[in-house]
Amino acid sequence: MNVVLREYAPSDRNSVNAVALAAFAQYEHDYDDWASFRDGIGCMADLAGDADLIIAERETIVGAVVHVGPGRPRNRIFPDDWSIIRMLVVAPQHRGQGIGKRLVAASLARAYDIGAPVVGLHTSPIMANALSLYLALGFKRDCDLPPIKGVPYSRYVLPDTAIPAALDLLNHAERRC
């Protein structure tokens, strides 16, 4: 069955938060204070108030990502004119099916359409699959960030000139799935 991408609706709240918790559960033993980190992850739907929350659905919600456009509220580690990809999550039982790639493509397409000069994100080496995807798309590590609850993080950037090539790679990968 195909995956449909769509905009978040308030009725999606509990499902989005459950997918986020399931997606991050594998990192429980990596964070110094898992309980508080989990509490933040479990509120992913709250990000829809200031950003675009894109849902991947296959009968039920199987993934989500947040695109923060230029000028929208953000963490101070990102300049105001950048687009940002936040909280790419795919339910564990739906991984390996191209859902994450489709969600990233949707975020990159939005950034390109609105003319963001850079797409930024932050991630950690423990999130090896996501980091591998971002690097394959052309994201470059820009700087190291302070650890979050004991886990190292870095900021990664993709300039606007590299977005079309990244979208081509993602679209080619989708045709193979």
N, C-alpha and C positions, 0 to 999 in steps of 0.2 A: 504494500500500500504506500502511496506517495505521501511525502511530508508537505504540509502547507505552512507557509510563513504568513503571519498576520500580526496586526497590532494587538497589544495587550488590552484587555477589558477588565474592569474591576472584578468581575466574576471569576477571573483567572487567578486571583490572589493566592488562595491556598495551594493550588496546583503548582504555580510557579515557585512558591517558597519550598514546597516539598521536593521538587526536582532539584532546586539549588542545594538543599540539604543532602539529598542522595548523591549528587555529583561531587560534593566536597567531603563526604564521609570518609573516603579513603585516606584523607590527610589528618585524621583525628590524632594520631600519635606524633605528628610533626610539629604541631603548634603547642607552645608553652601553656597557653590558656585556651584550650579547645572550647570550653563552655562559652566564654564571651565571644570567641570568633564564630562559633556555631550560631549564637544568637544574632549576630550581624548578618551572616549568610542567610539565615532563616527569614530575613526581612527583605529579600531581593525585590519583591513587588513594590516596596516603598520607593524604589528608584524611579518608577514610572511617573512620579510627580514632577520631576525636573528633567526627564530625558525620554528617549524613545525606547520602550521595552518591546522587543520583537520576539514573538512566540513561534516555536516550531511545534506543529501539531500533527499527530497521526492517531486519529480517534481520541487520544488524550494528549496532553501537553508532554512533549518528550525533550524539549530544550528551550533555551532562551538566551538572549544577549541584550545588553543595554548599549545604545549609542547615545553619547552625550555630544550634542552639536556645539559649535562655537557660540560663545556668549551665555551658555547655560551654566548653572552652578556646578562646581567641580572641586576636586582636591587641588590644593595649591601647587602640587607637583606638576600640573599641566597648565601651560599658557592658555589664556582665555580664547584665543582664536583657533585653537586646535579642535578637532573631533577626537573623541575618546571611545575606545571599546572597553566595556566593563562586564565582568561576570559572565563570561561565556560558559554556559552549563548545558550538559547533555546527560540525560538519565543513563546510568551505567548500562542497563540492558539494551540501550539503543545506540551505543557507541560503535564506531567503525562503519557507519552507514552513510557518512557524508553530511550528517546533520550540522555538526559544528562548522564545517566548511561553508554550508549554505548560510548559516547565521552570520559568519564573518563576512561573507560576500555581501549580504544585505547591509551590514554596517558600513563596509567600505563604499558601497554604491551611494549610500546616503551622504557620506563625507565628501565624495567626489561631486555629487549633484549640488551640494551647497557651497562648494568651493573652499573647503577647509585646506589650509596650506600643509597640514601635517595631521596624521592620525597617530595618536599615542595610546599606550596601554602600559599596565604594569603587571608583571607576572614573576613567578619564581621557578628556579630549576626543578623543584619537586613536582611541578605541573608539566612534566616532560612532554606529553602529547601536545598540549596547547602551545608550549614554547617551540616545539619542532615545527608545528604548522606556521606559526608567526614568522619564524626564521626562513622557512621555505618560501613564504610570500614576499620576503624582502625587508621585513622589519629588522632594524639594527638596534643593538643595545646602546642606549644613549648615556645612561648613568646608573650607578647603584643607588638604591634607596635604603633608608633605615629598615632593619628587619621588622616584620609584623609578627608579634607574638613569638619571636624567636626564629622565624623563617625568613631567609634572605629573599629580597625582591630587587628587581631592576626595572627601569623605565625603558621602553622600546618605542621606536618611532619609524614611521613610513611616510616619506614626503609625498605630496600630491602627485608629483610626476611619476611615481612608482605605482600608484593605485591602478591604472589601467592594466598593467602587466600582472598585478596580483589578481585582479578580477578575471583576466584571461586564464590564469592558472587554475583558479577556483572553478570557472565554468567548464574548463577542459576536464577537470577531476569529476565534476558532476555528471558529465556525459558518459564517463566510464563506469559510474555506479549503477 
